[in-house]
Amino acid sequence: MTEVGIVGAGPGGLAAGILLADKGVNVTIHERMDRVGGRNSYLEKGGYKFDIGPTFFMMPFILEEIFAATGRNLHDYVELKMMDPYYKLWFADGKTMTPSFHRDKVRESIASINPEDAAGYDRYMEDNEKKMRYTLPVLQRPYNSFTDLLNKDIFRLLKVLNPQRSLWDDLGKYFDDDRVKVGFTFQSKYLGMSPFNCPSMFSILPYTEYKWGVYHVTGGLNQLATAMAELFKELGGEIALESEVDEIKINGQKATGLIIDGKTHKYDEIVLNADFSWAMQNLIPNEKRNKYSDSRLDKKNYSCSTFMLYLGLDESYDHLNHHNVFIAEDYKKNFLEIESDKVLSKDPSFYLQNPTATDDTLAPPGHSAMYLLVPTANLKGKIDWNNQAESFKEQMLDLLEKRAGITDIRNHIKVEKMITPKDWETQMNVGYGATFNLGHNLRQMLIFRPHNDFEEFENIWLVGGGTNPGSGLPTIYESGRITANLLAKKLGLSYSFDHLDTFEQKFKEDAYQHMV
């Protein structure tokens, strides 16, 4: 019986583990933390609970399909609630925008900023439905050789791609007001990129919200990983917690096992779910790597990082939505400070989650569990977080008072946890502190991204944001499905990369259908 070892119980590793275990493969997941999820896990302290990373759940049908492949229903494991509005965008001039599943509400919200732009929304939706129809099949396939690019889905996608155009420029076809454009481009943060550098194909990101909804999971999005782990164990999979892999043992071009606490655990196949650049530099000796040697990794383009602040407050704040995005007065300058100048901004854009507005399981009665995320430069910049973290925290607390209306915030803090880009690297094993992994420029996508069937070694497979199709929960789940199918094919088991039998149905469904 083939033995498969998975490094990391993040969403990609769990997805691959579920699908392989369902096919009868013996699978063991080694997770260094005391709980599953990785960046999709949680922090808990003093009665307050916080998601560590993702807080938006989109395109739920991908995870639904993974559960359905095993004869299970995702909704028997977790409770989803569609947000309406999805979130609130707060602009520096006092204007707001509230995206919603209801198109008439979206037009009204856009018109409150610029009446002439309201008509552009319908054109945007029409064009991006076509683009999404062509893009989704492309993101559900492996790209392990250039011949994989020679398929009808790629050729269809080429018809709607404009690689010379940035996301910001692309939105200019529909909207004139920069504030409205921001409302349709801030989602590029899921890729860790600014809309001025992000490829235009990613105009599909807000489309996925408007088409299929934005969801909260009762108890936090960490419950998705908990549910996946439960299903994995039901299928016979084994999860070893607090089992940190020190090294992947390599013999020639083949991995022979995982070294944990000085002992080698032998596996026939290894699925690597750790952060890609960190794993390469810490789990596989440099002399055994060629394409992804340390020097070559250092030349890659990486996403931005994030400064995080998790706050347990003894007040509730009804004026704030569940999801809130505060836009800097000079947002273009802010993006340059992150990507080009790599310095801390005096006026950053930031995201503030107030989940207790809709979920009372996350804090004591009448209290709030706040989650603050500030996009910042990754560790390729020169920011000295050892000396600047505290002052930046104080700056953000001042902004929470000024922009978010949280009066006298310091006197209401009962629990506090800060994660800086340096902490992402040293505590969470994220290479360069790049929270969203390798950048998503066109030279680092599809065949140019590290392959799911890892090209350096014959029996190592990749899942997660550092491989195809990219970062963000839906695509990470998809990476797990792609890798599981590739490995199943190698083992002579049933597999399929063709989800088109259900694909067209996705464009006929309304978001509410994912609630049943």
N, C-alpha and C positions, 0 to 999 in steps of 0.2 A: 504494500500500500504506500502510495506516494505521501511523503510528509512535507507539509508546507509551513514555513515559519514566517510570520508577519511582524515587522518591526514597527510598532506604534499602533495604538487603538484610536486613531483619529477617524473622521468620517470616511475617508478613502479606504483605509485598511479594514474598517468594519464592513463596508459595502462589498469589498472583494472577498472578505472572509465569509460573509453570509452566502454569497452566490457559489463559492467553492464548497463550503460545508454542505450546502443543499445538494450538491452533486456527489456527495459521499467522500470527498477528500478530507483527510485528516489535517486540520488546521489549528495551529497554536499562535495566538497573538501575544507578543511580549510588549508590555507597556511600562515605561519607567515611573509613571505617576501612580498614586493610590486609587485612581479612578479613570474611567475611559473618557475619550473625547478630544484629548489634546487641546488645541485652541477652541474646540467646540465643547469644552468642559465648563466648570463653574468654580467660583469662589464662594465660600460660606463663612460668615463670622457674625457673632452677636445677634443671630436671628435674621440677618440680611443675606440674601443670595443674589449673586451676579453671574451672568454669562461672562466668560473670559473674552470670547471673540465674537462670532456672528450673532446678530440680533434680528436680522431680517430673514424670514424664510420665504423663498420664492420658488416658482416652478415645482410645486410639491409633487407633481405627477411622476417625476424621476424617481424619488424615493418610494412613492406608491408602487411603481412598477417593480422595483427591487423587492419589496415585501411581497407583492403579488406573485413574483416568480417562484416564491417558496410556498405559495398557497395561503399567505397571511394578508391581513388588512392593516395598513399603517394606523388607521383610525381606531383600531382596537388597543393600540399601545400608547397613543398620545392624543391630546385634545388640541385642535387647531382653532384659532380665531382670526378671521380676516379683519385687518385694520381698516377703518373707514372714518376719516381720511387715512391714507397710508402713513403720512407724516406731515409735518408742518415746516415749511421753509420760512425762515425769518431773515429779512434783508435789513441792511444797516439803516435804510431810510424809513423803516417802519412798515413797509409793505410785507405782505405774507402771501404764500401760495400753498394750497392744500390739495395735492394729488389724491385722486379717488378712483375706485372702480367704476363709478357712475360718470359717464362722459359729459353729461350736462353740467355736473358740478365742476369738472375739470375746465370746461370752457368758461364757466363763470369765474373761476379762480384766476385763469389766465387773463380774462377781460378786466378784472379788477386791477391788474398791473398795466396792461396795454390792450385796449379793446381790439385793435387791428390784428393782434396776434391770435385771437381766439379761433379764427378760421383755419389757421395753420395746423391746429391739433388734429383735425380729421385727415388732412393730407399726410401728416406725420404718421398717423396710425395706418393708413392705407399702404404707404410705401414700406413701412417697417414690418407689416404683416408679410409682405412678399419677401423681404429680406430675411425675416425669421424663418419662413418656410424653407428657404434655401440654406440657411446657416445651421439650423438644428441638426439635420442629418450629418453635416460635415463634422460637427462636434461630438458625434456619437460613434466615430470610427477611429481605429488606430492608424498611425502614420509612422511606420517603421522603415519604409524605404520610399524612394521617389516614385516608384510605380504605384504606391498607394494614393498618390495625387491624381492618378489617371482614372477618375471615375466620374460618372454623370453628375453626382452631387457637387463636386468641385467645379465642374464646368458651368452648372446652373448658378452657383454662387458668384462666379466671376462676372456674370451679367449685371449684378447689382453692387459689386464692390467698387469703391473709388479709393484705391490705396494712396493716391496722392493727396487726399483730402483728410483733414483732422476731424475729429468728432465735433469740435466747436464750429468749424466751417460748415460741416454737414447740417447742423441745426440751423444755420443761417438761411437755409432754403425754406424754412417754415416759420421762423420767428425773427423779428427785428430787435426786440428789446433784450438787452443782455441779461436782465434778471430772469426772463422766461427761459432763455438759453441755459442759464445756470440750473434752472429747475429740471432740465432734461439732460444735463451733463454731469451733475455732481456724482452720479452713480459710477462714474469712472474710478471713484475711490475704491470700489470693489476690486479693481485691477491694480490699485496702487499707482494710478497715473493721472496726470492732469488732462482735461479735455482738449488742451491745445497741442498735446503730443499723442493723445490716444487715437488709434485708427478709427476712421469713420464707421467701420462695420459695427462698432459697439454702440451705435445708436439703438441697437436692439435691446440694450439693458433696461432703459425705462419702459420700452414696449412690453417686456416680460412682466413688469409690475402692472401696467394698465390692462394687459390681456388676462393674466392669471392670478393677480392679487399679491398682496404682501401680508404675511401671516405672523402671528405670535403663537408660541406653543406654551400652554399653561405650565408654569414651573420653569420657564426659560427654554431657549433653543437647545440647551444642554440635554434636555429630555429626549431629543432625537437620537443622540449618541447612546444614551442609556437604553432606549428602546431597541436600537440596533444591536447592542451588546446582549440584551435579553434574548432577542431572536437568534443571534449567532449561537448562544449557548443551548437554546432549544434544539438547534440543528446538530448538536454534538461538538461544536467548537469549544476550544479551551482558551481562556484569557488568563495570563499570568501578570498580575499587577505588581508594581514595585519590582519589576524585572528589567533592569536597564541594560541594554546591549552596549557593550564596550567596543566591540569590533566585529565586523563581518569577516570570517576567515576565508581567505582566497587561496586557491591552488591553481596556478596558471590563469586561465580565463573562466574559471568556475568557482562559485562560492560553495563551500562545504559545510558551513554552519555558522552559528552565532555564538560569540564568546560573551558569557555573562558571569560576573564574579569569578573570573579565571577558569570557568568550565565551558567546554565547547558543547553546544547543543546541535546535533547533526540534523540537517534538513536537505531534502532533495531540491526544493525550490524555495526561494526567498522573495517575499514581497516587501519592498521598502516604502514605508509610509512616513518616515521622518522627513523633516524639512530638507529639501534636496541639497542645497549648497552646504548646509551644516553637516549633513550625513556624509557627503563626499569627503569633506575635510576632517571628519572626526571618526568615521567608522571604517573607512577603507584607506589603507596606507597610500600616500601620494605616489610612491614608486610603482604601484600596481594599476594606476590610472593613466590614461593617455588623453583621450578627448576631453575629459573633465579633470585635468590636473589642477592643482591649487592655482597656478599662474593663469590658466585659461579661465577658471571660474571667476577669478578676480576681475577679468576683463568683461564679464557679462553685465548686462543691464538689469538692475534690480528695482523692485517697486519701492515706493516710499515706506516709511515706518509710521508708527503711531505712538503718541503719548496717551496713556490711559490713567483715568482716575475713577475709582469705584468708591462711592460715598453712601454710607447709611445715615440718613437724616431723620430727626425726630419730628418732622412736619410732613404734611402732604401738600402738593402743589397742583391744584386743579387747573390753573391757567396754562399749564404745559400739556402738550399732547404726549402720547406714548413715545413717539419718535419725533425728534426736533433737530433741524439742521440750521445752524446760525451761520450766515454768509458774511465774510469779511467785507468791509467797505471797499477796499481795493483787492478784490479776489484774484485778479490777474497777477498782481504783485505777490500775493500770498503763494500762488502756484510756483512762481519763479523762485521764491525764497526756499521752497521745498525741493524743487527739482534741479535748479541751476545753481543758485547761490549756496544752498544747503546750510542755511542759518535759521535760527528761531525767529519767528515773526512776532512783531509787537501787536499785530491785529490779525490773528488767525481765524479762519473758518473752523467750526467745530460741530460735532454731533453730540447731542445729549439725549440719552434714553431715560424716560420716566415710566418704567414698566408697571409700577404699582398703580398707574392711572387705570389700568385694565386688568391687572393680575394681583390679587391681594395675598397670594401665597409667598411673595418674595420679600416681605418685610413685616415687622410687627404692626398691629392695627394703628392707623393714623400716621404711620411712618413711610418713608420713601427709600428705595434702593436705586440711587442714581448711577448712571454709567456715562462717563465723559470720554470721548475719543477726539484727539487732535492729530490730523495728518502732519507728519514732520519728515525731515530728511532722514534717510537711512544712515547707517554707520560709516558709509563712505565719505560723509561730511566731516566737518571738524568740530562739531558741537561736543563740548565737554560735559557730559551728563552727570559726572560725579560732582561737578561744581555748579551746574545750572539747573538741575532738576527741581530743587526746592523753590528757587525764585520763579521758575516757570509755573510751578504748581500754584504759587501765590498769585501770579498774573492771571491764571485761569480761574481761580476762585473769585478774583475781582470781576472778571468777565461774566461769570455766572450770576453775580449780583447785578451787574449793569445790563447785560443783554438778556439773560434768562429770568430776571426778576426774582431771584432767590435771595430775599432780604436777609442780611446779617447771617450769611451762610455758615461762617466759622463757628458760631455759637450753637449750631444745630447738628454739627457733625458728631456722630456717635461711633462710626466705623469708617476707616479710611485705608485704601490700598492704592498704591501708585505703581505703574509699570512704565518704564522708559524704554526707548529703543535699545539701550544697553542691556536692560533687564530681559527684553525679548530674546536677546542673544545668549545671555549667561544663565538665565533661569528657565527659559522656554525652548532653548536650542534652535533658535531661528537665525539662520545665516545673515550677517550684515544687519540684523534687526529688521530686515525687509519683510514686514508682516504679511504682505501679499505675494511673497516669493519672487521668482524671476519676472522681469517686466514682460508686458504683453505687446511689445512692438512686433511688427510683422516678421522680423528676422528671428524671433524667438517664439514662433507659434507653429503648430502642426508638425511637419517633418523637422523643423529647426528647433523644436523644443526637445528636451530629453525624452526618449521614447518610452512608452509603457513597457515594451519588451526591451529592457535596457541594453543599449548597444555595446557597453563596455564588457559585460559578462553574460555568459550564455544562459544562466539560470537565475538572474536577478530581474525582478519586475518592479515597475514604479507605479505608485498611486499618489494622489495629492495634488496640491497646487503647482508643484514644480514640474509636472509632466503634462502631457496632452489630456484634456483640452485646456486646462488652466485653473486659476484660483476662483474662489467663490463656492459656497456649498453645493449648488446644483451641478456644477462642472466637476467638483471633486467626487461627488457620488458617481458621476458618469465615468470618471477615471477608474474608479473601482470596478464598474461594470465592464469597461473595455478590457482592463487587465485580467479580470476573472475569465472573460471569454477567450482571451489569447492563451492563458494558461490551460484552460479546459481543452482548447484545440490541440495544444501540445500533448496533453495527456490522453487524447483520443476520446474525450467526453463531449457531450452535446454542447453546442455554443451557437450564438447568433449575434451578428453586428447589425442586423436589419430590424429596426423597430418601426419600420414604415407601416406595418399592419395596424398600429395604433396611432401613428404619427398624425395623420390627417384629422383624427378625432380631436386632437389637442386644439385645433383651430375652430372646432365646433362647440367646444365646451365653454361655459361661463365659469368664473372663479368659484361660485358657490357650490359647484359640483364636487369640489375637493373637500367639502365640509361634511359629506355623507359617507 
